[in-house]
Amino acid sequence: MNNIQISKKLFWDLLEFHLLEKYEKGDDIQKALNEKLDRMVMHDIYTKSKTAATEEEREKARKEYLDRVGMHPDFRW
């Protein structure tokens, strides 16, 4: 099992939400967790583009990564 790091602000917001029942922080927490998830997915795709077992898998992951980043197809190699 891997560890995931979060910001100190998100950690404190989660504590306040769950322990102190400050539910007004829910939107901020959801936004921060969604951003973290997006970064994790991007990191996973990038890693696959560099370390996949076959050239075809690496190329597929590279294209997916560039699509998600928003790089225009004309600027790709």
TAGI-V553990 format. One line per field, one symbol per residue. ss: DSSP state (H for helix, E for strand, - for the rest). psi: psi as a letter, one per 20 degrees, with the letter a starting at -180 (. if undefined). Layout:
# TAGI-V553990
ss = ???
psi = ???
This chain:
# TAGI-V553990
ss = -------HHHHHHHHHHHH---HHHHHHHHHHHHHHHHHHHHHHHHHHHHH---HHHHHHHHHHHHHHH---HHH--
psi = pqqpqrqhggghggghghhilniijggggggghggggghgggggggghihjqhqhghggghgggghghhjpphijq.
